[in-house]
Amino acid sequence: MSHIQTIQRKPLFNEHGDTELSKKRMINGNTTNLNDFNNMKYKWVSDWYRQAMNNFWIPEEINLNQDLKDYAKLSEAERTAYDKILSFLIFLDSIQTANLPNISDYITASEVNLCLNIQTFQEAVHSQSYSYMLDTICSPEQRDAILYQWKNDEVLLNRNKFIGDLYNAFMEDKSVEQFMRVLIANYILEGIYFYSGFMFFYNLGRNGKMPGSAQEIRYINRDENTHLWLFRNIILEMKQECPEMFTPELIEEYRAMIAKGVEEEIKWGEYVLGDKIEGLTTEMIRDYIRYLGNLRIRSLGFDPLFEGYTSEPASMSWVSQYSNANMIKTDFFEARSTAYAKSSALVDDL
C-alpha cells in the first residue's frame, strides 16, 4: 500500500514538549506527558475515566459455592464448553494485558494513556477473576489443562492467532497503517470476540446454573463495554487527525477485518456450543454475532456488513438483560448488591 508513514514512540521526559492543547495529537505529537485533569483536548476522556473508576470490583466478592456444586452436574457438552470458553477468555485477557502498553507507548495524548493504563489494570483483574473461577471449581491438574487447551486445540489456537498475529505485526513494523490495524483488532476483540463466551455464561445463568460465574462475567462484560467505547473513540479521533488512514481502500480493509472477526466468532460459537447446549442454537449464535458486527461497524461510521441484522434478535433479548451488572445479588447469603452504589452499567450501544 502507498500510505507508509512511521509512528514515533512517545518521549518520556520531554522539556521541549508542546503545552498548547490545540497542538495535542493522538499519535506523533510532541507531548510533555503531563497529566492535567483540568485541561483535556479529548473531552470524552473525563466521562470515560469516571465510569471506569466507578466500575472497580474485586473477583472474590462473588460467592462461587453454588458453582462448585453445579460444575459437577453440568452436561458433558456444557462442561466442555465452559472449559474451552474459559481457556479462550483467559488467553485474550492475558494478551490484552501484555499488549496495551505497546499501544500506549505510541499514543501522545496523555489523557488517553490514563485510560489505557486503567484498561490494562482491568484486564489483569479479569485474568485474576478467571483464575479464581478455576481455583474454586477445578483440581490443579484440571486447571492447568484448561489454561493451556489452546496448545492442543487447533480451532482455539487459530482463534488466538488471528488477533495475536495482528498484535505481533505492529511489533515488527512501526507504521501508522499497522497501528490502525492494531486499533481495529482491539475493537474486534472487545466488541465481538468475547460475546459467544458471554452468551454461554448468561445462558447457564438463565437456566439456574453457575450463578457466580455468570456474575463474574457480568462485571467483565461491563468493563469490556468501556474498553470498546475507548477504542471506538480513539479510532474516530484518528479519523479526524489522519484522514489518509481512512481512504476508501483502507476502510474496505478495516471492514474486511471486522467481517473476518464476525466469521471467526460464528465459527467458534458453532464449534464450542453448536446445537449441544440447552437454550442455544447455531442460528441464534449466528444471528446475534452478525447483529453485533453491524452494530460495531456502524459505530465507526462504516457501511454495515450484513443486510438486515439491525436490531437485537428477539431470540437473544435475554443477553442484554443478563449482562446488566446490577441485576443479581453478589452473595446470596448476605444479599449484597452486585454493583457499588456509585456505579452504573454503561449501556452497550456501540
N, C-alpha and C positions, 0 to 999 in steps of 0.2 A: 504493500500500500504506500501511498505517497505522502502520508502526513507524519513522517517520523520526526518526533520532537522529544528532546530529552527532558527528564524531570529531575529537578535538583533536590537533593536531600536538605532538609531544613538545617540551618546552623543551630548550634547550642547557645553559646553566649555571643551575641551579635550587637556590639555597641553602636554600629552604624545602621541598625535596622530602622525601618520606617515607623513613625509614631502616628501618622495620619490614618484614620480609619478608611478613608477613600482609597488608600493605596494597598490595603489588605487584600490578599488573594487566597483562594483555596489551595492552589499549588504555585510553585515558582515565585512566591512573594518574598519580600525582604523583611522577615519577621524578627522582632525582638524576643519573642516567646513570652512576653509579659502577659500574665493572666489578669485582665481587668474586667470584672463582672459588671461594671457600670458603663462601659463603652464597648459594645459589641457591634461589629458590622453585620453579622448574621443574626438578626433579631430573634429568629425561631429557636436559637440555642437556649435562650433563657427559659422558655416553656419546657423544652426537652429536658434540660438539666433538672428542673424542679420535679418533673414527672419521674425521671429515672431515680432521683434520690428518694422520692416518696415510695418507690416500689421496693425498697430494701426489705429483704426477707432472709430467713435462716432455715435451711432444709430440715434440720432436726426439730423444728417447731411442729412438724406434721407427724402425726401418730401413724405408724405402719404396722401396728399389731394385727389388724384385720387382714392386711395384705399377706402377711406371713402365713396365715391360715388359708387365705384364698388361693395363693400361688399353687399350693399342692392340689387344689381341686380344679384348677383350670383344665380345659380340654388340651389334648396334645397340640392341636393347631394353635390355640391361644397361647400356650406356654412357649412354643417355638417362635411365634410372632413377638411375644413380649421380649424374649432374649435377643432376637435379631434386631428389633427396632431399638432396644436399649443400646446394643453394641454400636449401631449406626449413630445414634444421637450422641453417645459418649465421644465417638471419634470426631464428629462435626464440631462439637463444642471445644474439644481439645485443640483441633486445628485452628479454630477461631481465636482461642486464647493466645496461641503461638503467632498467628499471622497479623492480628490487628496492630501490634507495634510496627510491623513493616509498612503498613498503610500510614500510620500516624507519623512516621519518620519523613514522609513526603508531603504532609499537609502543613501548609504555612499559615493557617488561620488558628491562632492559639485557642480560641473558644471551642472550635470543632475538635481539637485534640483533647480538651477536657472531656468531651462527650465520649470520644473513643477510649479514653482511659477508664471511664465508668463502665462502658460496654465490656472491656477486657476483664474487669473485675467481675461483672455479672456472669460472663462465660465461665469464669473459674468457679463461681458459686454453682452454676448448673452442673459442672463436672463433679463437684462435691455432692450435689443432690443425687446424681445417678449412682455414685459410689455408696451413698447412704442407703439407697433403694436396694442395691445388690448385697451390701453387707447384711441387711435385715432379712432378706428372703433366701439367700444362697449360702452354700458352703464356700470356703475359699477356693476350692478346686473349680466349682461351677462358675464362680465369679470370674476367675482368670479365663476360663473357656469362653465366656460371654464377651469379655473385654477384647479378646483377640480373634473373634469369629471372622473378622474381615480378612484375616490372613489366609483362611481356608475356604471362604465362600466367595466364588468368583463374581456373583451378582453384586454382593456387598462391596467387594473390592473395586469393581467398576464404578459404583456409585461414588465412592470416596475419591477415586482417581479423577473424575470429571472436574470437581472443584479443586482438588489438591494440585492437579497439573496446571490449572489456570493461576493458582497462587505461586507455584514454583516458577512459572514463565516470567512473572514480574521480577523475581529474584535474579533471573538471568538477564533480563532486558529491561533496563530502567527507562522506558519510553512512556510518553503520555498515553499512547494507544494501549500499551499493556496495563497501565494504571487504570484506564477506563474499563478494561476487561475485568480487572480485579474488583472494581466497584460493582459492576453488573453481576459478577459471580457472587459477591456478598449479598446482593439484593435477591438473587435466586435462592441462595441458601436460607436467608432469614424469612423470605416471603413465600417459598414454595416447598423447599426440600424437607422441612420439618413436619409437614402437615399430614402425610399418611400416618406417621407415628403418633401425632397428636390425636388424630381422629380415632385411632385404635384405642388409646388410653381412655378417651372420653366415652367410647362405645362400651368398654368394660365398666366404666363408672355408671352409665345409664342402665346397665344390666345388673347393677348391685355388686360388682366385683372390683377388687383392688382400689378401694376409695382413696387411700392415701397416695397411691401412685398417680391417680387422676388429679389429685390436688397439687402434687409436686409439679405436674405438667402444666396445670393452670398458671402457676406462678411463672414458670419458664416461658410459657406462651405469652404472658403479659409482657415480660422483658423483651422477648423477640419482636413484639409489635413496636416497641420503642426503637429497637435496633433497625427495624425495617424503615421506620419513619426517618431515622438518622441518615441511612444510606440513600433513601429516596431524595432527601433534601440536598445531600452532597452532590448527587448526580444532577439535580436540577440547577444547582449553583454552577456546576461545571458547564452545563448547557449555556448559561449566560456568559461565563467568562472564557470558555474555549469553544466557540461555535464550530471551529474547524474539526472538532471531535464529534460533531453531530451532522455530518453530511448525509445525504440520502443513503449512500452505500454503507456508511458506518452504522446508521440507525438500523438498517436491514441486518447487519451483523449482530447487533445487540438483540434485535427481535428473534433472530435465529438462535442465539444463546438461550434466551428465555424459553423459546419453543422446545429446545433440547432439554432444558431443565424440567419442563412440564412432562415431556415424553419419558424422561428418566424416572420421574416421581410416579407416574402412572405404572410404568413397568415394574418398579419396586413395589408399589401397592399391590399389584396383581400377583407378584411373586410371593410376598410375605403374608398377604391377607387373603387375596383371591376371593373365592366363594366359600372359604372354610370357616369363617368367623361368624357366629350368630349375630345378626343385626347389621352386617355389612355385605355388600355385593360388589363385584368388579365394576358394574355400571355406576353405582353410587360413587365409588372412588374416582372413576374416570370423569364423571360429570363435575364433581367437586373440584378436582385439580385443574380441569380446563377453565372452570369459572374463576379460580384463583389466578391462573395465568393471565386471563383477560383483565382481571382487576388490577394486578400488578403492572401490567404493561400500559394500561390506560393512565395509571398514576404518573407515569413518566412522560405522558403526552404522545405516546406512540399508538399506532393503529392496533386494534385487538387482533389476537392470533386466530380466534375461532369464531365462526358465525354463531350467533346466539350466545348462550352462556353469559348473560348479562346480569343475572341475579343469582343469589344463593339457591341451589336446587332445593326444592321443598323437602326431598327425602333426607337432606342433610341439615335442616334448620336447627337440629339439636346441637350441632357442633358449636355454633356461636353461643348458644345458651350454656353449654357445659364449659366453655372456655372463660366464662365470667368468674374472675378470681374471688369475687365477694359472695359467690352463690352458696358454698357449702362450708360447714364448720371444719376448722383445722383438727381439733381434738374432740372426739365425740364424747369423751368423758368430762372434759372441762367446758365444753360447748363454747370455746373461744371463737371469735370471728376470725376468718382466714386472713383478711387484709387489715393492715393498720388503718385506723380510722382516718388518718390524713391522706390515705392513698386511694386513688380511683383508677379503675382499669381504663387504659387507652382503648378507644373503640377502634377495631381493626377495619378501617375504611380505606386502606391503601390499595 
